[in-house]
Amino acid sequence: MWKKSELREAPAPLEGPVVGTITGGTVIWFVLFLGQLPFYSWYADHGHTWFLWTCLAGGGLGLLGVWYVRRRDAAIKRAAAAVSDAG
């Protein structure tokens, strides 16, 4: 059991190249999909077509992620500019 005196303050969140990371991951998902596409008949014969659709879904969700983190990054920059202009 944790004692109250043992609790520590949470560290600050790490900020890094989020847009680049999400974009890179999205590209990897699409490359994996395209790399497996020529083997579709083998996957279909063995009941593993979900491998392809998983990669396509990862790429599609990655596109949503890129859109989200770009908007988030722009909002953070706008907020920082507003604070520096006001201060």
matplotlib code that plots the C-alpha trace (Angstrom):
import matplotlib.pyplot as plt

x = [0.0, 1.3, 1.7, 0.8, 4.4, 5.6, 3.5, 5.3, 4.2, 3.7, 6.5, 5.8, 4.7, 7.3, 6.9, 8.6, 8.2, 4.6, 3.6, 6.6, 6.2, 2.5, 3.3, 6.1, 3.9, 1.1, 3.5, 4.8, 1.2, 0.5, 3.9, 3.0, -0.4, 1.1, 3.9, 1.3, -1.1, 0.6, 0.2, -3.6, -4.5, -2.2, -3.7, -7.2, -6.4, -5.1, -7.7, -5.3, -6.7, -7.2, -3.4, -4.0, -7.1, -5.3, -2.6, -5.1, -7.0, -3.8, -3.0, -6.5, -6.5, -3.0, -4.4, -6.9, -4.0, -2.0, -4.9, -5.4, -1.8, -1.3, -4.4, -3.1, 0.4, -1.1, -3.3, -0.4, 1.6, -1.3, -1.7, 2.0, 1.9, -1.1, 0.6, 3.8, 1.8, -0.2, 2.8]
y = [0.0, 3.4, 5.9, 9.5, 10.6, 8.2, 9.8, 12.1, 14.7, 13.4, 14.4, 16.9, 15.3, 14.8, 16.7, 15.5, 15.4, 14.0, 14.9, 13.2, 10.2, 9.7, 10.3, 7.8, 5.2, 5.8, 5.4, 2.1, 0.8, 1.7, 0.2, -3.0, -3.1, -2.6, -5.1, -7.8, -7.0, -9.2, -12.2, -11.7, -15.1, -16.9, -15.1, -15.8, -19.5, -19.8, -17.5, -14.7, -11.8, -9.9, -9.3, -7.0, -5.3, -4.7, -2.8, -0.8, 0.1, 1.1, 3.4, 4.9, 5.5, 6.9, 9.5, 10.5, 10.7, 12.9, 15.3, 15.4, 16.0, 18.7, 20.5, 20.0, 21.3, 24.4, 25.0, 24.8, 27.2, 29.7, 29.5, 30.1, 33.1, 34.5, 34.3, 35.9, 38.7, 39.4, 39.2]
z = [0.0, -0.9, 1.9, 1.2, 1.9, -0.9, -3.6, -6.0, -8.5, -12.0, -14.4, -17.2, -20.5, -23.1, -26.3, -29.4, -33.2, -32.9, -36.5, -37.9, -35.8, -36.7, -40.4, -40.4, -38.7, -41.3, -44.2, -42.7, -42.5, -46.1, -47.2, -45.4, -47.1, -50.5, -49.8, -49.0, -51.8, -54.4, -52.1, -51.7, -53.2, -50.8, -47.9, -49.2, -49.6, -46.0, -44.4, -43.5, -45.5, -42.3, -42.4, -45.4, -44.0, -40.7, -42.5, -44.5, -41.4, -39.7, -42.6, -42.6, -38.8, -39.3, -41.7, -39.0, -36.6, -38.9, -39.3, -35.5, -34.5, -37.1, -35.8, -32.2, -33.1, -34.8, -31.8, -29.4, -31.6, -31.7, -27.9, -27.4, -29.8, -28.0, -24.7, -26.0, -27.7, -24.5, -22.2]

ax = plt.figure().add_subplot(projection="3d")
ax.plot(x, y, z, "-o")
ax.set_aspect("equal")
plt.show()
